[in-house]
Amino acid sequence: MSLDTKYPNLKKLHILSIHRSGSTLFQSLLDGHPELIVDIADSKFFDKLPELVSLNPSERVGYFKKIIINYIFNENSKYYQDFLSHIDIDQLHENFDQLVSNNYNYPQIYKAYFEALGNSSKIINENSKYIVDKILKNELYCDLMIKWWPNSKIIYICRDPRDVYASYKIRDIKNSRTVTKVDALVYTWGNSVKNAIRLANGYMKNNILVLRYEDLVENKESIIKSVANFLNIKLNDILFIPTKGNGKIKWLGNAASGRKKTTIDSLEKEKYKRVLTLNEIGAIEQNLKKEMNYLNYSLDKEDTKFIPNLSLKTKNFLRKHRDKHYHNNILKKIK
């Protein structure tokens, strides 16, 4: 019996965002809710879809287990030790193998994973309303997700791009890495927000909720209430407590600075003012002005004479067409 047959009212909720935008915080707020089956971390499924489609059908299940299940669910994994030790790894594998059987269809393999996760963690039941995954850099496969799960809902987490870039910069310096270039942020953030705008004004307009990270941390009561109403789930106290492991372990955050948190706070808001140079701020604002205005982010340099660098525009044009070409080749292989 398929997951859809056993739990006909169970829908899919996709948390969409880019890195360093607050999506992990938001996922942790949903983590312990009794009506939700929340994935353990960022989903690697769509990241690895190109590799999956290149395999023979009989090889897909083994590869899926390797890159989706085994990388977290193993005794040496610190994440497993810290948050998921209540889940029996052998039972998860056995349950997944039984559920997937010889069905090598991509979405069915993914559904089998979530059902096995729900069974092994003992959180799936007739009251479950949503399977929740978190997908970053999603814009290339978003329409495919909706095609596979047509009754899906989306919650899109956006954050001030200047603060996103400040997080990149802090992280890179802390780890002695070359600092991410501004043009990479412009491309990634711009594409993600354009996708959110497209969905919010298109065929998903009744099934998408676009949230700003800043509103979540400053007005958590009203935002969480709007989320509960959007999903038609109970306004449970657990929604205000960041957790991992199906609500079992309190989560202390993953700020780029390494600062641990015990509550939701707005201390990370507008950190770009002390981290970025005026040129970096100007480059971000002038290249993302339209999208920032749409999301009601005020500009520091409204009247700046900054002129977007031609090489930046050229690089982003080439990136867009490279990704589109690659994406279309993947879709042609999916049946």
N, C-alpha and C positions, 0 to 999 in steps of 0.2 A: 504494500500500500504506500503510495507516494506521500510526501509531506503535504502537498496541496489537498489530498483526499483526507488525511488524518486531521489536519487543522485548516479547514476551508476559510476561516476568518483571518488567518495569519498573513500579514502583508510585509512588504519590504520597506525599510527606511534607510535611505542613503544619506550619510553626513558627508557633504562635499566641501572641500577647502583646498588650501595649499599649506605647505609647511610653515610653522611658527605663527599660526593665525588663531590659535585657541581651540582648534578642533579636538585635541586630546582632552582638554579641560571639559569641553561640552560632552564628549563621549563618556567621560568619567561621571558626569552628573546623571546620565541615563543608566549607567552601569548596573545599579542595584535595584532598579524598578521591577516589581514582580510581573508586569505585563510586557516586558521587553526582554529579548534575547540579544544581548550586545556582544559583538565580536571583541576579541581580546586586545586588539591593537589596530594599527593601520592594515587594511586588507592588501595583500600582495597579489590578489587574483588578477586584476586588470594590468598590473605592472608586468606580470608574467604571462599574460595571454598570448603575446607573440611567440613565446617559446612553446606554449601548449599547442597552438594550432600547427606548429611545424612537426609535431610528433604523430606517430601512428596512433589510431584510436586506443589500442590496447595498452599503450605506454602512458596515456594521460593520467590515469588514476595514481600510478606510482610517482609520477613527477609532481602531481598536485600534493600528495602526502609529503614529499620531500621539501617543497618550497613553502607550503602553507601550514602544514601541521608540525612537521618535525623540527622546524627551525625555532619554534617556541616550546612545543611539548616534548622536551627531553630533560632528563634528570640534571644535566649540567647547565641548563638555561637559568640564568639569574632571574629572569622575568618569571619563569615557571616557579622557581623556588620562592620568590617574594609574593606572588599573587595567585598562583593557580595550582598549588600543591594539593588542593582538595579534589582535583580532577584526576582520575586514574587513567594514566596514559594508555595502558594496554586495553582498557575498556573503550576508550575513545577510538583507538584504531580498529578494534573488533567491530564496534558499532558502525563506524564509517564503512568498512569493507562490506558489511551485510547490507547496508542501505544503498551503496552505489552499485553493487552487484556487477553486472556487465553493461550497465548504462554509461556510455562514454560521452554523452551529451554535455557540453560545457556547463550550462546553468544547472543541470541536474547534479553534476558533481559538486558544484558549489552549495546547492541546497542540502545535499547529503552531509556535507561538512557541518552546516549549521544545525541540522537535526541531531547529528552525533554529539556536537558540542552541547546542545540543549539537554540531551539525554544524560550525558556523562556528568554534567554539572547539576542535573536534576532541577532545571529551571523551566523546561518546556512543558506546557500543559494546555488544557482547553481554554484557559484564560489569557494565554499569550496572544498579543496583538501584532507585534512587529519583530522581525529579524532586523537587527541594526548593524550596518557595516560603515566603516569610515574609509573614504577613498580620496586620496590626494592626486593632484595633477590629472583630473578626471575628464577634462573637456573633450578629449578625443573619443572616449568610449561612453559618454553620458547617454546618447541616444540608444546605444546598444543595450545599456542597462534597463532603460525604460521599455524597450522592445521585449526583453526577456521577462521583466516583471512589470507588466502594464498597470498594475494597481499600486505602484510604488508611490511613496512620498519622499520629498527631498528637504533637508534642512541645510542651507548653504551658510557657512560661517565665513565672514569677511572681516578683515582687520586693516586699519590704516596702513597703507603700503610703506610709509616712512618708518613706522614701528616694526613692520615685518623686516625691512632691510636693516634696521638697527639690531634686531635679533640675529640676523645673519652675520652682521659685522662683529658683534660681541662673541658669538659662537666661534667664528673663524679665528679671531685673535686669541681667544682662550685656548683653542686647540692648535695654535701655531700653524694655521693654514693660510693660504692665499685668500684674501678677502673676496667674497663673491662680487662680481661686477654689477653695477647699477643696471646695465642693460638686461642682465639675466632676470633681475627682479621685475623690471618693467614688462618684459615678455611674459613671465610666469603669472604675475599678479593680474596683468591686463587681460590675458586670455581667460583666466579663471573667472574674473568679474564679468567680462563680456558674456561668458556662458551663463552665469547666474542671471544677468539681465535678459538674455535671450529666452531662457526658460520661464522667468517670472512674467514675461510679456507674451509668451507663446502658449504652446499646448500644455504646459505644466502649471499654468498660472493659478489653478485652484488646488494644486498639490505641492506647492513649494513655499517654504518660509525662509526668507533671507534675513539672517541675524548678523549684527555687527558685534564683534568681540567687546568693544567698548561699552555697548548697552548691556551686554550680559554681565560684565563685572561691576558696572555702576548701578544697574537697576535689576538685580537678579530676581527679585520677587515678581515683578511684572513680566519679565522676559520668560521666566520658567512657567508662569501661569499661561502665557500665550502658547508656549510649546505644548503644555498639557492639553490645552483646548484644541490645538492644531491636530494632535495625535489622538484626541479623545481617550486619554488615559487619566487615571486618578492623580490628583495633585498630592503626591506622596512626599513626606518629609525627606526621603532619601534623594529626591531630585535636587536638593540644596547641598548635598554632601558629596564631594568628589571621592569616588572609590574605584577600586579594581577588584577583579575576582568575584564578579556578581554581587558587589556590595559588601564583601567580607573584609576588605583591607582598605583603610583610608589612604588616599593618594595625596602625595605632598607636592605635586607639580613637576614640570620639566622646563622651568624658565631657563633661557639661554645663559643667564648669569650663574645658574646653579643654585639660586636661592630657593629654599624649601618653604612651602606655604602650609598653613593649617586652616586657612579660610580662603574664600574667594575674595580677592581684593583688586584694586585698580592701580597698583603701584607700577605696573608695567606700561601704563598708558602714557603716551607722549614722551617716552624715553628717547625718542629720536632727537629731541632738542638738545640733549647733552651728549649724544653719541655721533651724530652725522655732521658733516661739513655743510656749509651753505650751498656749495656746488652740488653735493649729493641731494640735498633737499630740493634744490631748483630743478635738477634733472628729473627726479621722480614726479614732482608736481606738474611740470610742463608736459611730460610724456603721458601722464595718467590723469590729466585735468578733467576730462569728460567723465571718466568712471568715478573719480573721487567726488565730483559734484553730484553725480547720481546717488551716491551713498551718503551724501551730506557730510563729507569731510572737508573742513575749511582749509584753505590754502594759506601758507605763511607768506608766500611770495607772489601774490596775485598779479602785481604789476611788474614782475621781473622782466628783464630784457634777455633772459636766458633763451638761447635758440637750440632746440633739440639737435644733437649731433647727427650728421648725415650717416656716418658709419653705424651708429646705433640703429637708426631706422632700417638701413640696409641689412644689418645682421638679423634683426627681428623679422624682416620680410622673408629672408632666406630660411630662418628657423621655421616660420609658419608653413612654408611650402614643403620643407623637408618633412615635418611632422605629418602634414596632411597626406603627402605621398605615401609615407610609411604606414600611416593609419589605414588608408584605403587598401593597400596591399594585404594587410591583416584581415580586414573585413571580407575581402574576396574569398579568403580561405575558410571562413566560418560558415557552417551550414546549419 
